[in-house]
Amino acid sequence: MTLTVRRATSSDLPAILALLERAEMYTTSVTLAGDVTYLLGEVEGRPAAVLGLEYGEGAGLLRSFTVHPDDRGRGWSGRMLAEAYALLRARGCREVFLFSADEGAFWAHQGYQPVPPQELARRLPQAPQVQHALATGWLTGALAWHAPLPQ
């Protein structure tokens, strides 16, 4: 099986939400509107992975990243991250942030370090996920991660 990665379009939103819901991830702030990019990984036309990107000045935010449970262990996380990092480099980003409450070991293995969630919010104030976190009050209890953008 081969994973094909492409930029999602608005017609892909139901598939993105279904993948995230299958992984028991929050979907309330997922949007394809504005300065947001979602990558959709497909196998033979079937959605198998998703990763969202939101942007700030010199920094990017990874969000809503999952691989369908039936497709894990095939190296597709690395493929999705490589595609995301290429897009971030093309936009002039030098660092990457994300929120993750339960995948800390994965992100630490990828070279990320924990940071205060307020630092993430300071660096990416216009990102939809940050705005949602501030509006709903969950920022203060969030776990945030940071890394220089891999070359």
C-alpha positions in Angstrom: 0.0 0.0 0.0 1.1 3.5 -0.8 0.2 6.7 1.0 -0.6 9.6 -1.3 -0.6 13.0 0.5 -2.4 16.0 -0.9 -3.8 19.3 0.4 -7.4 18.9 1.5 -10.2 20.9 0.0 -13.5 22.0 1.6 -15.2 18.9 0.2 -12.8 16.8 2.3 -14.0 18.2 5.6 -16.4 15.3 6.4 -13.6 12.8 5.9 -11.2 14.9 8.1 -13.8 15.1 10.8 -14.5 11.3 10.6 -10.8 10.5 10.9 -10.4 12.8 13.9 -13.6 11.5 15.6 -12.4 7.9 15.0 -9.2 8.8 16.9 -11.4 10.5 19.7 -9.9 13.9 19.0 -11.6 17.3 19.4 -13.1 18.6 16.2 -14.9 21.8 17.4 -12.2 24.2 16.1 -11.3 22.3 12.9 -11.7 24.6 9.9 -10.5 24.8 6.3 -11.3 28.6 6.2 -8.7 31.3 6.4 -5.0 30.7 6.6 -5.2 27.0 7.4 -3.9 24.0 5.5 -4.9 20.4 6.0 -3.0 17.5 4.5 -5.0 14.4 3.8 -3.2 11.1 3.4 -5.0 8.5 1.3 -4.6 4.9 0.4 -6.4 3.8 -2.8 -8.7 6.8 -2.4 -9.5 6.0 1.3 -8.7 8.7 3.9 -5.9 7.2 6.2 -4.2 10.2 7.8 -4.8 13.9 8.5 -2.6 16.7 9.7 -3.5 20.4 10.0 -1.3 23.5 9.8 -1.9 26.9 11.1 0.5 29.8 10.7 2.1 32.7 12.5 5.0 35.0 12.0 8.0 32.6 11.5 6.2 29.8 13.3 3.7 27.1 12.5 1.2 25.1 14.5 0.6 21.4 13.9 -2.8 20.3 14.8 -5.4 17.5 14.4 -2.8 14.9 13.5 -3.8 11.3 13.3 -3.3 8.1 11.3 -6.3 5.7 11.1 -5.8 3.0 13.7 -5.8 0.3 11.0 -3.0 2.0 9.2 -0.5 2.7 12.1 2.9 1.2 12.1 3.6 1.8 8.4 5.8 5.0 8.7 3.0 7.2 7.6 3.3 9.6 10.5 6.8 10.4 9.3 5.6 10.9 5.8 2.8 13.3 6.9 5.3 15.3 9.1 7.8 15.6 6.2 5.1 17.0 4.0 4.0 19.4 6.7 7.6 20.5 7.4 8.1 21.2 3.7 5.1 23.5 3.6 6.2 25.3 6.8 9.7 25.9 5.4 8.1 27.2 2.1 6.2 29.8 4.3 9.4 30.9 6.0 8.7 29.2 9.3 11.6 28.4 11.6 9.9 26.7 14.5 6.9 24.5 15.1 4.4 24.3 18.0 1.6 22.0 18.9 -0.8 21.0 21.7 -0.8 17.4 22.8 -2.2 16.0 26.0 -1.6 12.3 25.5 1.1 11.8 22.8 4.1 13.4 24.7 6.4 10.4 24.1 5.8 10.5 20.4 6.5 14.3 20.2 9.6 14.0 22.5 10.9 11.3 20.2 10.4 13.7 17.3 12.6 16.3 19.0 9.9 18.4 20.6 10.2 19.9 24.1 7.3 21.0 26.4 6.7 24.7 26.6 4.1 26.8 28.6 0.9 27.0 26.5 1.0 30.8 26.9 4.3 30.8 24.9 2.5 29.0 22.1 -0.3 31.5 22.2 2.1 34.4 22.2 3.9 33.1 19.1 0.7 32.1 17.2 -2.0 34.5 18.4 -4.1 34.4 15.2 -4.1 30.6 14.8 -7.7 29.3 15.0 -6.8 26.6 17.5 -5.2 29.2 19.8 -8.2 31.6 19.4 -10.5 28.7 20.3 -8.3 27.7 23.3 -8.5 31.3 24.6 -12.2 31.7 24.0 -13.1 28.5 25.7 -10.6 28.7 28.6 -8.7 25.5 28.0 -5.4 27.1 27.2 -4.3 27.3 30.9 -4.6 23.5 31.3 -3.2 22.6 27.9 0.1 20.9 27.2 2.2 22.6 24.5 5.3 21.4 22.6 7.9 23.2 20.6 10.8 22.4 18.2 12.9 24.2 15.7 11.7 23.3 12.2 13.6 20.3 11.0 15.7 20.8 7.9 
